[in-house]
Amino acid sequence: MSTHSPQNESTVLAKTPEPPYYAVIFTSKRTDVDNGYGAMADRMVELASQQPGFLGVESARGSDGVGITVSYWASLEAIRDWKANPLHLGAQAKGRADWYSNYGVRISKVERDYFF
């Protein structure tokens, strides 16, 4: 049985549908360079939310610069389309050049979920 994210607008949890769906887990370590990072991160969430198949996003960053962003998608095709988006490709290049000392991407299929 799956119980889904609360509908309370103050929640930081993405409102995902019944599984299955996919999660892209982006783990990163920031550099000290800011150079528009916050504005670009906000723009990428806005842009992703307009992509077909986008279901939601959750993100956190520690004071040590380590962050995890999980975006949720309806299909692997939707993930591929997002990865190939020209504006997202530009942000990826800027991230490798300036904003991240390292990062990893993991793609997982969510088969079950539950929430409190």
N, CA, C and O atoms as a DFTB+ gen file, in Angstrom:
464 C
 N C O
     1  1       0.835      -1.180       0.000
     2  2       0.000       0.000       0.000
     3  2       0.877       1.238       0.000
     4  3       1.876       1.294       0.716
     5  1       0.515       2.218      -0.787
     6  2       1.285       3.446      -0.903
     7  2       0.474       4.617      -0.391
     8  3      -0.677       4.804      -0.784
     9  1       1.063       5.393       0.471
    10  2       0.458       6.627       0.943
    11  2       1.311       7.761       0.410
    12  3       2.526       7.766       0.610
    13  1       0.702       8.711      -0.256
    14  2       1.479       9.720      -0.960
    15  2       1.674      10.993      -0.177
    16  3       1.040      11.226       0.852
    17  1       2.570      11.810      -0.694
    18  2       2.959      13.048      -0.040
    19  2       1.751      13.833       0.429
    20  3       0.734      13.891      -0.262
    21  1       1.858      14.432       1.593
    22  2       0.750      15.250       2.089
    23  2       0.461      16.393       1.129
    24  3       1.360      16.868       0.436
    25  1      -0.764      16.826       1.087
    26  2      -1.155      17.927       0.209
    27  2      -0.901      19.289       0.857
    28  3      -1.197      20.323       0.257
    29  1      -0.366      19.298       2.054
    30  2      -0.059      20.528       2.772
    31  2       0.989      21.319       1.979
    32  3       2.066      20.794       1.694
    33  1       0.693      22.550       1.628
    34  2       1.598      23.364       0.813
    35  2       2.908      23.701       1.523
    36  3       3.863      24.109       0.863
    37  1       2.985      23.545       2.838
    38  2       4.226      23.875       3.542
    39  2       5.235      22.735       3.470
    40  3       6.363      22.885       3.940
    41  1       4.856      21.605       2.894
    42  2       5.763      20.465       2.825
    43  2       6.904      20.714       1.850
    44  3       6.757      21.467       0.887
    45  1       8.028      20.084       2.104
    46  2       9.164      20.171       1.190
    47  2       9.249      18.907       0.338
    48  3      10.175      18.748      -0.457
    49  1       8.280      18.011       0.507
    50  2       8.265      16.764      -0.238
    51  2       7.530      16.936      -1.559
    52  3       6.470      17.558      -1.615
    53  1       8.103      16.382      -2.617
    54  2       7.440      16.420      -3.917
    55  2       6.176      15.576      -3.865
    56  3       6.138      14.550      -3.186
    57  1       5.167      15.996      -4.561
    58  2       3.903      15.259      -4.634
    59  2       3.982      14.327      -5.832
    60  3       3.739      14.737      -6.967
    61  1       4.318      13.091      -5.576
    62  2       4.513      12.123      -6.641
    63  2       3.272      11.246      -6.805
    64  3       2.481      11.105      -5.873
    65  1       3.103      10.652      -8.001
    66  2       1.953       9.777      -8.230
    67  2       2.213       8.375      -7.670
    68  3       3.266       8.108      -7.090
    69  1       1.256       7.511      -7.852
    70  2       1.463       6.110      -7.507
    71  2       2.645       5.577      -8.311
    72  3       2.761       5.882      -9.498
    73  1       3.528       4.786      -7.692
    74  2       4.614       4.159      -8.448
    75  2       4.044       3.192      -9.492
    76  3       2.917       2.718      -9.351
    77  1       4.815       2.905     -10.526
    78  2       6.220       3.242     -10.659
    79  2       6.435       4.614     -11.308
    80  3       5.606       5.097     -12.079
    81  1       7.548       5.210     -10.976
    82  2       8.062       6.422     -11.604
    83  2       9.567       6.396     -11.394
    84  3      10.081       5.445     -10.806
    85  1      10.277       7.391     -11.847
    86  2      11.740       7.393     -11.801
    87  2      12.272       8.564     -10.983
    88  3      11.658       9.629     -10.919
    89  1      13.419       8.344     -10.366
    90  2      14.102       9.389      -9.604
    91  2      15.498       9.581     -10.177
    92  3      16.227       8.615     -10.399
    93  1      15.864      10.834     -10.413
    94  2      17.230      11.201     -10.782
    95  2      17.840      11.836      -9.545
    96  3      17.377      12.875      -9.074
    97  1      18.879      11.208      -9.025
    98  2      19.525      11.654      -7.789
    99  2      20.847      12.307      -8.170
   100  3      21.768      11.642      -8.644
   101  1      20.927      13.610      -7.958
   102  2      22.114      14.394      -8.298
   103  2      22.792      14.791      -6.993
   104  3      22.269      15.612      -6.239
   105  1      23.946      14.211      -6.731
   106  2      24.724      14.508      -5.525
   107  2      25.935      15.319      -5.954
   108  3      26.635      14.939      -6.892
   109  1      26.187      16.429      -5.281
   110  2      27.262      17.316      -5.727
   111  2      28.009      17.939      -4.550
   112  3      27.515      18.010      -3.425
   113  1      29.205      18.379      -4.862
   114  2      30.029      19.159      -3.928
   115  2      30.312      20.484      -4.609
   116  3      30.935      20.519      -5.671
   117  1      29.855      21.584      -4.000
   118  2      30.025      22.917      -4.556
   119  2      31.450      23.417      -4.382
   120  3      32.143      23.052      -3.433
   121  1      31.872      24.259      -5.317
   122  2      33.098      25.033      -5.172
   123  2      32.737      26.318      -4.426
   124  3      31.588      26.500      -4.022
   125  1      33.705      27.199      -4.246
   126  2      33.455      28.489      -3.612
   127  2      32.937      29.533      -4.596
   128  3      32.596      30.645      -4.193
   129  1      32.874      29.185      -5.887
   130  2      32.434      30.119      -6.918
   131  2      30.912      30.185      -6.926
   132  3      30.244      29.157      -7.043
   133  1      30.356      31.404      -6.800
   134  2      28.899      31.548      -6.876
   135  2      28.492      31.895      -8.300
   136  3      27.825      31.100      -8.962
   137  1      28.877      33.052      -8.772
   138  2      28.727      33.455     -10.172
   139  2      27.371      33.061     -10.766
   140  3      27.319      32.448     -11.833
   141  1      26.285      33.405     -10.091
   142  2      24.953      33.173     -10.621
   143  2      24.367      31.798     -10.355
   144  3      23.366      31.424     -10.966
   145  1      24.973      31.041      -9.453
   146  2      24.518      29.674      -9.190
   147  2      23.055      29.619      -8.753
   148  3      22.275      28.846      -9.308
   149  1      22.678      30.427      -7.770
   150  2      21.314      30.390      -7.246
   151  2      20.281      30.693      -8.310
   152  3      19.258      30.015      -8.401
   153  1      20.543      31.707      -9.114
   154  2      19.600      32.071     -10.179
   155  2      19.488      30.939     -11.199
   156  3      18.395      30.640     -11.681
   157  1      20.608      30.315     -11.525
   158  2      20.578      29.219     -12.493
   159  2      19.847      28.009     -11.916
   160  3      19.082      27.355     -12.624
   161  1      20.074      27.708     -10.645
   162  2      19.379      26.581     -10.019
   163  2      17.874      26.810     -10.042
   164  3      17.110      25.896     -10.354
   165  1      17.444      28.022      -9.714
   166  2      16.019      28.356      -9.751
   167  2      15.473      28.237     -11.173
   168  3      14.371      27.730     -11.382
   169  1      16.243      28.703     -12.134
   170  2      15.814      28.636     -13.547
   171  2      15.682      27.177     -14.003
   172  3      14.758      26.844     -14.744
   173  1      16.589      26.318     -13.570
   174  2      16.534      24.911     -13.977
   175  2      15.303      24.218     -13.393
   176  3      14.688      23.393     -14.069
   177  1      14.935      24.533     -12.160
   178  2      13.717      23.955     -11.574
   179  2      12.498      24.447     -12.351
   180  3      11.595      23.669     -12.659
   181  1      12.477      25.732     -12.661
   182  2      11.371      26.297     -13.435
   183  2      11.274      25.632     -14.809
   184  3      10.184      25.261     -15.245
   185  1      12.402      25.484     -15.482
   186  2      12.438      24.878     -16.805
   187  2      12.055      23.397     -16.748
   188  3      11.270      22.926     -17.570
   189  1      12.606      22.670     -15.781
   190  2      12.283      21.245     -15.647
   191  2      10.796      21.055     -15.419
   192  3      10.198      20.120     -15.952
   193  1      10.190      21.941     -14.625
   194  2       8.764      21.797     -14.310
   195  2       7.885      21.970     -15.547
   196  3       6.709      21.608     -15.524
   197  1       8.443      22.517     -16.621
   198  2       7.701      22.675     -17.874
   199  2       7.922      21.496     -18.825
   200  3       7.272      21.406     -19.867
   201  1       8.836      20.598     -18.467
   202  2       9.143      19.440     -19.308
   203  2       8.055      18.380     -19.170
   204  3       7.611      18.097     -18.057
   205  1       7.621      17.792     -20.279
   206  2       6.691      16.662     -20.175
   207  2       7.304      15.538     -19.343
   208  3       8.462      15.171     -19.540
   209  1       6.530      15.002     -18.423
   210  2       6.998      13.890     -17.597
   211  2       7.611      14.296     -16.278
   212  3       7.905      13.427     -15.457
   213  1       7.817      15.587     -16.036
   214  2       8.369      16.044     -14.756
   215  2       7.303      15.903     -13.680
   216  3       6.154      16.301     -13.872
   217  1       7.701      15.326     -12.530
   218  2       6.756      15.086     -11.440
   219  2       7.024      15.917     -10.193
   220  3       6.110      16.152      -9.404
   221  1       8.271      16.367     -10.001
   222  2       8.593      17.151      -8.818
   223  2      10.072      17.087      -8.506
   224  3      10.836      16.389      -9.174
   225  1      10.466      17.830      -7.476
   226  2      11.882      17.903      -7.099
   227  2      11.988      18.156      -5.601
   228  3      11.143      18.822      -5.002
   229  1      13.043      17.612      -5.015
   230  2      13.407      17.867      -3.620
   231  2      14.900      18.138      -3.590
   232  3      15.658      17.497      -4.318
   233  1      15.336      19.076      -2.763
   234  2      16.742      19.449      -2.766
   235  2      17.179      19.917      -1.379
   236  3      16.417      20.544      -0.644
   237  1      18.421      19.595      -1.048
   238  2      19.012      20.050       0.214
   239  2      20.509      20.213       0.023
   240  3      21.123      19.493      -0.765
   241  1      21.098      21.159       0.744
   242  2      22.552      21.363       0.693
   243  2      23.038      21.651       2.097
   244  3      22.466      22.481       2.805
   245  1      24.103      20.958       2.501
   246  2      24.693      21.154       3.808
   247  2      25.680      22.309       3.822
   248  3      26.088      22.801       2.770
   249  1      26.057      22.734       5.003
   250  2      27.023      23.834       5.147
   251  2      28.398      23.443       4.617
   252  3      29.236      24.313       4.378
   253  1      28.642      22.149       4.430
   254  2      29.912      21.683       3.878
   255  2      29.947      21.724       2.352
   256  3      30.952      21.351       1.745
   257  1      28.848      22.178       1.723
   258  2      28.795      22.287       0.273
   259  2      28.274      21.046      -0.425
   260  3      28.117      21.052      -1.646
   261  1      28.003      19.991       0.309
   262  2      27.464      18.774      -0.295
   263  2      25.949      18.919      -0.421
   264  3      25.262      19.262       0.540
   265  1      25.447      18.653      -1.619
   266  2      24.020      18.771      -1.862
   267  2      23.467      17.553      -2.561
   268  3      24.182      16.834      -3.259
   269  1      22.181      17.333      -2.362
   270  2      21.468      16.264      -3.043
   271  2      20.174      16.858      -3.588
   272  3      19.387      17.456      -2.854
   273  1      19.977      16.682      -4.872
   274  2      18.731      17.072      -5.518
   275  2      18.151      15.825      -6.155
   276  3      18.829      15.127      -6.909
   277  1      16.907      15.555      -5.851
   278  2      16.214      14.414      -6.443
   279  2      15.057      14.956      -7.267
   280  3      14.156      15.613      -6.746
   281  1      15.100      14.669      -8.565
   282  2      13.963      15.024      -9.413
   283  2      13.238      13.746      -9.790
   284  3      13.844      12.686      -9.952
   285  1      11.927      13.872      -9.926
   286  2      11.075      12.711     -10.196
   287  2      10.457      12.848     -11.580
   288  3      10.023      13.926     -11.987
   289  1      10.428      11.711     -12.300
   290  2      10.023      11.708     -13.704
   291  2       9.109      10.533     -13.994
   292  3       9.202       9.488     -13.350
   293  1       8.228      10.707     -14.963
   294  2       7.277       9.665     -15.333
   295  2       7.914       8.534     -16.123
   296  3       7.420       7.407     -16.091
   297  1       9.024       8.819     -16.845
   298  2       9.610       7.806     -17.722
   299  2      11.089       8.071     -17.955
   300  3      11.589       9.167     -17.703
   301  1      11.771       7.052     -18.437
   302  2      13.180       7.215     -18.820
   303  2      13.301       8.151     -20.019
   304  3      14.276       8.894     -20.127
   305  1      12.324       8.121     -20.916
   306  2      12.325       9.023     -22.061
   307  2      12.274      10.485     -21.605
   308  3      12.979      11.334     -22.150
   309  1      11.441      10.772     -20.606
   310  2      11.345      12.143     -20.082
   311  2      12.685      12.580     -19.492
   312  3      13.086      13.733     -19.650
   313  1      13.374      11.670     -18.816
   314  2      14.696      11.974     -18.254
   315  2      15.688      12.267     -19.372
   316  3      16.449      13.232     -19.289
   317  1      15.685      11.447     -20.413
   318  2      16.601      11.671     -21.550
   319  2      16.330      13.022     -22.208
   320  3      17.259      13.750     -22.558
   321  1      15.049      13.347     -22.372
   322  2      14.700      14.633     -22.984
   323  2      15.183      15.801     -22.131
   324  3      15.668      16.797     -22.670
   325  1      15.058      15.695     -20.815
   326  2      15.540      16.748     -19.922
   327  2      17.058      16.871     -20.005
   328  3      17.587      17.982     -20.066
   329  1      17.756      15.752     -20.007
   330  2      19.217      15.781     -20.086
   331  2      19.680      16.470     -21.370
   332  3      20.713      17.139     -21.377
   333  1      18.916      16.308     -22.460
   334  2      19.292      16.874     -23.760
   335  2      18.777      18.294     -23.989
   336  3      19.080      18.890     -25.022
   337  1      18.015      18.846     -23.063
   338  2      17.491      20.196     -23.218
   339  2      18.656      21.185     -23.369
   340  3      19.556      21.197     -22.529
   341  1      18.658      22.009     -24.416
   342  2      19.794      22.909     -24.663
   343  2      20.138      23.845     -23.493
   344  3      21.316      24.069     -23.214
   345  1      19.136      24.385     -22.815
   346  2      19.421      25.265     -21.678
   347  2      19.995      24.464     -20.505
   348  3      20.866      24.950     -19.783
   349  1      19.507      23.245     -20.321
   350  2      20.048      22.381     -19.281
   351  2      21.480      21.976     -19.614
   352  3      22.323      21.905     -18.719
   353  1      21.767      21.711     -20.883
   354  2      23.142      21.388     -21.302
   355  2      24.095      22.536     -20.973
   356  3      25.223      22.308     -20.536
   357  1      23.637      23.768     -21.183
   358  2      24.456      24.934     -20.842
   359  2      24.717      25.028     -19.354
   360  3      25.829      25.346     -18.933
   361  1      23.699      24.753     -18.555
   362  2      23.870      24.778     -17.101
   363  2      24.817      23.666     -16.650
   364  3      25.619      23.863     -15.737
   365  1      24.725      22.500     -17.289
   366  2      25.629      21.397     -16.958
   367  2      27.090      21.793     -17.218
   368  3      27.969      21.523     -16.399
   369  1      27.334      22.431     -18.355
   370  2      28.694      22.858     -18.695
   371  2      29.206      23.883     -17.687
   372  3      30.357      23.810     -17.255
   373  1      28.358      24.833     -17.312
   374  2      28.738      25.843     -16.319
   375  2      29.019      25.181     -14.976
   376  3      29.954      25.570     -14.276
   377  1      28.219      24.187     -14.613
   378  2      28.433      23.466     -13.370
   379  2      29.788      22.770     -13.340
   380  3      30.508      22.846     -12.344
   381  1      30.135      22.090     -14.434
   382  2      31.442      21.406     -14.495
   383  2      32.594      22.412     -14.467
   384  3      33.637      22.150     -13.869
   385  1      32.404      23.554     -15.112
   386  2      33.482      24.547     -15.207
   387  2      33.670      25.347     -13.919
   388  3      34.800      25.667     -13.548
   389  1      32.561      25.675     -13.231
   390  2      32.647      26.637     -12.128
   391  2      32.082      26.162     -10.790
   392  3      32.712      26.352      -9.750
   393  1      30.903      25.548     -10.810
   394  2      30.130      25.400      -9.580
   395  2      30.375      24.132      -8.785
   396  3      30.156      24.120      -7.574
   397  1      30.825      23.059      -9.433
   398  2      30.980      21.778      -8.732
   399  2      32.415      21.293      -8.784
   400  3      33.055      21.322      -9.835
   401  1      32.916      20.846      -7.643
   402  2      34.229      20.190      -7.646
   403  2      34.065      18.735      -8.067
   404  3      34.980      18.147      -8.644
   405  1      32.906      18.153      -7.781
   406  2      32.544      16.832      -8.304
   407  2      31.056      16.607      -8.107
   408  3      30.401      17.283      -7.314
   409  1      30.538      15.631      -8.857
   410  2      29.121      15.286      -8.725
   411  2      28.890      13.885      -9.261
   412  3      29.731      13.323      -9.962
   413  1      27.747      13.339      -8.922
   414  2      27.322      12.046      -9.436
   415  2      25.836      12.083      -9.733
   416  3      25.078      12.824      -9.107
   417  1      25.436      11.275     -10.694
   418  2      24.033      11.161     -11.067
   419  2      23.652       9.690     -11.002
   420  3      24.350       8.827     -11.534
   421  1      22.547       9.423     -10.349
   422  2      22.006       8.065     -10.266
   423  2      20.548       8.117     -10.716
   424  3      19.805       9.024     -10.342
   425  1      20.152       7.141     -11.518
   426  2      18.769       7.068     -11.985
   427  2      18.180       5.771     -11.457
   428  3      18.735       4.692     -11.665
   429  1      17.053       5.889     -10.775
   430  2      16.413       4.743     -10.127
   431  2      14.937       4.688     -10.470
   432  3      14.294       5.714     -10.691
   433  1      14.420       3.486     -10.511
   434  2      12.984       3.293     -10.665
   435  2      12.372       3.145      -9.275
   436  3      12.800       2.299      -8.490
   437  1      11.381       3.962      -8.977
   438  2      10.682       3.891      -7.698
   439  2       9.535       2.898      -7.868
   440  3       8.620       3.117      -8.662
   441  1       9.597       1.838      -7.133
   442  2       8.565       0.809      -7.236
   443  2       7.579       0.838      -6.085
   444  3       6.473       0.307      -6.183
   445  1       7.995       1.467      -4.988
   446  2       7.132       1.568      -3.822
   447  2       7.516       2.832      -3.075
   448  3       8.685       3.219      -3.057
   449  1       6.547       3.468      -2.466
   450  2       6.825       4.615      -1.605
   451  2       5.796       4.676      -0.488
   452  3       4.723       4.082      -0.588
   453  1       6.121       5.383       0.553
   454  2       5.169       5.648       1.634
   455  2       5.648       6.879       2.380
   456  3       6.837       7.197       2.365
   457  1       4.741       7.560       3.022
   458  2       5.038       8.827       3.673
   459  2       4.334       8.920       5.015
   460  3       3.334       8.245       5.260
   461  1       4.869       9.764       5.872
   462  2       4.246      10.094       7.142
   463  2       3.889      11.560       7.083
   464  3       3.342      12.102       8.043
